[in-house]
């Protein structure tokens, strides 16, 4: 069964190369993603591991890089212990990042499986992404 995808686009006033570097460099990720510690070699089939603290609670997100085209796109099969769901394949969801040059900046589209049960939980997820993307903007525009 095909999973339904939801997506949102962001414009970042920085070149694609700089935005890509921010998405795939652990030291930069830590600056805009709430202090998250990211570990990966950023290759197709590789594990990606995120740990940190969110609202005073430790978390562990992880997944596998399913597809990656440097500077253009990346899809991660993602699971988070914050979901409250067991770490089994059917509880993973795809998160994708698509980058395109646009108007002296980057058009970044984030797409993910719509595993949300309510509109409220879906809106909360986008609020989270909005905060992350605002942080990314601040880091890459410096």
Secondary structure, 3 states (H helix, E strand, C coil): CCCCEEEEEEEECCCHHHHHHHHHCHHHHHHHCCCCEEECCCCCCCEEEEEEEECCEEEEEEEEEEEEECCCEEEEEEEEHHHCCCCCHHHCEEEEEEEEEECCEEEEEEEEECCCCCHHHHHHHHHHHHHHHHHHHHHHHC
